[in-house]
């Protein structure tokens, strides 16, 4: 890229927050690739969620100058990343999964794009597969192109494009955020990542609130990395194959996101597809994965338990929308 061959007159600090939970298999290589970045004005923050595999100790021995946040229990993705964001000082922030390797020019590419347009709140890059010890040229599932949403309220990524394009969101494993965007979201909608979500859908919820505040997300194919995928849950990368409690959170958090973030007119527009999805899920799960049907029933129950809190969040979010009620429609495609 031509832009990164020219030294920037100002090199803003970039904070890289790596969330570790028993990540000994991958996190050391993840850190190695962070330290190989061509853009050098970075700070590295390790948030550890009560790892028991010795990974934290090994990182601290090798990298004593990192900033460390050590939790005595696993506080989940949302809380862990929020701790890192609050402790960071960078103008830009990268919440980084422990099982990701970034290309050496990833940060430089993203900083250049951010500097070109102050309306860009987040950047997403192309995601290749990290398989065993190999950083492959195989594009990971959902890692290529235009990230949008299905009308049944499910992420739809991997629509191939070779061009930079505005999208709904970035790959959750290594998004690149403007701090000003995250602070605006937090001040006006209550959270960076919503800690009620724990793990699952917290990134989609954040992107919803980002768009409602008028910020843009840009897909930059030349800013890329490699991701193992579901590294913290044993490599299981479909809902039906994930552990029961994880399935419950995913399903519950989907309902949280619908209730919190859809303006009324958008919700009415989507209602036929949402209703059809609810009707279809029960026989589908019953036939293919009865345990997932049980997870769905529990998700209903937990959503009802938290309904008052979710509605309070919705009221605050809707009061602070900066876009037209129909703005989100552009990001929804096929059923």
N, C-alpha and C positions, 0 to 999 in steps of 0.2 A: 504494500500500500504506500502511495506516494506521501501521504500525510505524516506517517510515522518515521519517515526518513529525515524529516526536518525537526530539529530540536525545538520543543515548545519553549516559548519565552517564559512561561510560568508552568511549573510542574506541581499541580495540586496533589495533596496527600490522598492516597487511596487506602482505605481500611479493608483488610481481608479477614473475615471472621470465619473460622473453621470450627464447626460443631463436631465434637468427637464423642462417640459412644462405642466403646469396644472396637475401635477402628484400626487395630494393629496391622491388619492385613493390607490396608490401603493407604492409611493417612500419611505414612512416611514418604511415600512417593508423591502424594498430593502436595506435601510441603516442599519437596524437592523441586517440583515444577513451579510452585509459587516463587521460590527463590531464584529461579532461572528467568524470571520475567525481564524483558528488555526495558520496561518501565520500572525504575528503582525506588521512587519515592512512595514507599508503602509501609504500612504497619501491619503486623500479623497478630491476631488475637485468637487464642485457642480457648473455646468454651467446652469444658468436659462435663458430661452428664453422668457422673458416677461410674466411670469405666472400671471394670474389674480384670481386664486382660493385660495390665501393665503398660498399655500404650501411652498413657499420660506421662508416666515416669520416664519412659524412653525418650519421649519428645522433649521433656524438660532437661534431661541430661545433655541432649544434643543441641538444644536451642534455648539456653537460659534467658536470652534477651527478649523473647516473645512476652506479650501480656497474657496472663493466664487467669481464667475464671473457673473455679472448681466447685461444682455442685455435689452435694452429698447424697442426692437422689437424682434419678433421671427425670428432669423437669420438662422433657419434650422439646420438639423442634422450635415451636413458636417462642416459648419462654427463653430457651437457650440463646436463640438468635437475638431476641430483644435485649438480653443482657449484654451481648457483644456490641450491638448498635449503640446502646447507652454509654458504653465504655470507650467507644471509638472516637477518633478526632478527625477523620478524613472528610474531605469534600465529597468524595465518592465512596460507596460501600459495596463490597461483594460478599453476600452470604454464601459461603462455599461448603458444599457437601464434602465429607471426608473421603469419598470415593471418586473424586474428580481430579484430572490432570488438565491444567490450562495450557494452551499453546503459548509460547514465549511472548508473542505480541498481543495477547488477548487484552491486557489492561491498556496498553498503548493505543490499540484500535478504539477501544470504548471511550477513553478519555478524549481522543480527537473528535469523535462523533458528538459527545456531550458538549464539547466546547463550541461546536458549530451551531447548535440550536438549543436555546435555554428552555424550550417547551418539552424537550425529551426528558422524561423522568426515569426511564429504565431502558436498558438495552439487553437483548437476548441474542445469543449466538447459536451456531450450529453445533449439534452434539453428536460426536462419534462414539463408537463402542470401545470400551476398555474390557478386553476379554482375556482372562487369566493374566499373563504378564505382557500382553500385546496391546499397544495403542493402535487400533486398526483404522482403516479408511472406510469401515462399514458405518453408515449412519444409523444411529440408535433409533429404536422405535419412538416415533413422535419427536425426533430431534432435528427435523429438516423442514424449514420453511415457515409457512404462515400459521401461527398459533391462533386459533379461534375457538368457538364454542358450538356445540350442537344444541339444537332447540330443545332437546330432552334434558338439557343442563348437564352436559358432560364435556370435558376438555376434548378438543379436536385439533391435534397438531400433526405435523409431518406433511402438510400440503406443500409440495416442493416448489421452491423458487430460488433463483440464483441472484436475485436483486434485493437490495435493501428495501424494506417495506414496513409500514406501520402495522402493528399487530395488537392483539389483545394482551398477550403476556409473553414472558420469557421462560425458558426452561428453568424449573425450580431449583436445579442442582447448582447453577452458577449465574444468577441474574446480576446485573450491574446497575446499581441505583445511584441517583443523585441524592445527596443528603438532604438538600432543601425539599425534595419531593417527600422523602420519608417523614421529615419533621412536619410538613404541611398535612400529610395524611394523619399523623398521630394527633396533632393539635385539633384537627377538625372532625375526625371520626373516632378518636379515642384510643387507637393502638397503632403500633407498627404492625407486627404480626399479632393477630388476635389470640391471646393466650388461652382462651376458652377452647380453642381448636386442638391444643396439644400438638398432634402430628397428623397431617393429612388435610388437604384443601386450604391450608393457611396461606399458601402463595396465591392461589386463585382469588381468595377473598381480598388479599392485599391489592391485586391488580384491579379488581372491581372498584375498590375505594379510590385507587389512584386515578382511574378514568373518570370517576364521578367528580373528582377535584380538578379535572381539566388537563391532566398530564398525559403525555404520549409515551408509547413503547415502540422502540425501533428494533427490527430484526436485522442483524448485520452478519451475513454468512461468512465473512472473512475473520470474524471474531469467534473462535471455536475452542472446544475442549473435548475431553474424553470422559465418559461416565460409565461406571460399572452398572449402575441401576439397582435400586432396592438393596443397596449394600448393607444397610442396617437391619434388614429383615430377611437375610439369607438368600438374596437374589430372586425372590418371588416378585414378579413384576405384573401380575394380573390380580384384579380384585378377588376373584374366586380362590386364588392360591395363597392369599395372605392369611396370617393368623387371625383368629376370630375377633380379638379386641381391636385389631387394626381395621378390619372390615367395618366394625361398629362405628369407629371414629370417622372413617371415610364417608359412610352413609349419613351419619348424623351431621357432619360438617357441611355436606352438600345442602341439607335442609337449612342449616344456619345461614349459609351464603344466599340462598334464595330469599329467605325472610329478611335478611339484613339489607341486601344491596340492590334488589330489583325495584326501580321506580314503578309506581302503580300502573302507568300505561304500558310499560314494558312487560310487567307481570301479566296483565290482561292479554296482551298480544301472544305471550308464550303459553298461556294457560292450556290450550288444547293439546300441545305437545307434552307439557308437564303431566297432564292428567293421563294421557295415553302411556307415558313412561311408567307411571305408578301402577296402572292396570297390568302392564306387561311384565313388570319386575317380579311379581309374586309367582306366576306359573313358571317363569324362566328360572328363577332361583330354586323353586321347588323341584324342578326336573334336573337341573345341572348341579346344584349345590345346596342341599337343604340347610347346611350350616349357615350359608349366607342369608337364607330366608330368616333364620333365627336372629342373625345379626341385624337384618332390616327391622324386625319387630322391636328389638332392643333399641335401635336407633330412633324409631318412632317415640318410644317411651322417654328416652333421654332428651329428645328435642322438646317434648311437652314439658318436662321438668325444668328446662332452661328457657322456656318460651318468653317469660316475662323479661329476663335479662336481654334476650335477643331482640325483642321488640324495643326495649329502651335504646339499644345500640342503633336500631333502624331509625328511630326518631331523630337521633343526633346526626346520623349520616344524611338523611333526607333533608334536614335543615341546611346542610352545608354543600349541597350539590351545585356545581358550577357549569353543568352542561344541560342541554335539553333532555327532557324525559325519554325521548326516543333515541338518544345518542347511542346507547348500547346495542341497538338492533343491528348495527353494521357488523358486529362481531359474531353474530349467530348465523350458522349455515344449516343445511339439511338436518333432518330428524336425527 
